[in-house]
Amino acid sequence: MSTSTDTSSTPAGAATGRPRTGGGKADGPAARKPGGRDLLASLPWIGPALILILGVVLFPAVVMFYNSTRDISISGLDKGSVGFDNYVEVFSFPYFWPIFGRTIVWVVVVVAATVLISLGLAQILDKAFPGRRIVRLAVIIPWAASVVMTTLVVYYGLEPYFGIINKFLVDVGLIDTPEGYGWTRNPTTAFAWSIVVAVFVSLPFTTYTILAGLATVPGDVVEAAKMDGAGPVRTYFSVVLPQLRGALSVAVLINIINVFNSLPILKVMTGSIPGYDADTIMTLIFKYIQNQHKVDVASALSVVAFLIVIVIVAVYVRVVKPTREV
């Protein structure tokens, strides 16, 4: 009598627990499309984020657009709808287009300078050298400090007679007059120094974002490039820089939004200058509210600024494609 067991009738995978490879329709939760029940089950997890977006982004945007179509008095009294008259006032303002162009210059110069300097800083901080940890901590200081405090230090440092920056420039011979130069009294120089401050306070975030990207660059790829005879410059531009695509995309996008919406630096550096020769869109909105008490016109300009940011971000994402594989 044979003791062997006949397994020919056992279906494949029935005893081993392996999945069947037949062409039948797969069953189970993995094959089921998400439906209303799954959405309800996920609400406890995504609900707080949705409430935050609704309360912080969508609701203020709706109120801002509503106010832009109203006639609001200096005392805050709503006198009724005026349609798009506030937008007409914004675009017919003679200084609007120069201010718009200056805003673009402000964003492009600050972001470009920040990224270029941060690339060099990140490359240095990625190397091993004595005191690297201390240097890395020092780079965070402008980020940790208040933007207004940093700007005030530079502002008073540029003051004639007693400003430490002004005195230094006199001592090294860059300025002829012993009392120094009124950097913050001239729209062009005040705006230029605002760019310097904006770059300075933007360096920590951008540098650390790029530094995180450098940590993901495979070492064997860099070694292979060196073995193939590529020099340091070619290795960096042909191997390392393309690997930083994701980090650079995030850094540039966030910097564009932050710099465009920046008010404190320009308010401190150029706020005492009369007229509109050193203004950007953000400082013009502030002047409409603070000086002229035109909440309705300021709301219309805020809507325009919001749309400009949306367009810039959409074009950037469309052109750069930050999620595309290298």
Secondary structure, 3 states (H helix, E strand, C coil): CCCCCCCCCCCCCCCCCCCCCCCCCCCCHHHCCCCHHHHHHHHHHHHHHHHHHHHHHHHHHHHHHHHHCEEECCCCCEEEECCCHHHHHHHHCCCHHHHHHHHHHHHHHHHHHHHHHHHHHHHHHCCCCCCHHHHHHHHHHHHHCCHHHHHHHHHHHCCCCCCHHHHHHHHCCCCCCCCCCCHHHCHHHHHHHHHHHHHHHHHHHHHHHHHHHHHCCCHHHHHHHHHCCCCHHHHHHHHHHHHCHHHHHHHHHHHHHHHHCCCHHHHHHHCCCCCCCCCCHHHHHHHHHHCCCCHHHHHHHHHHHHHHHHHHHHHHHHHHCCCCCC
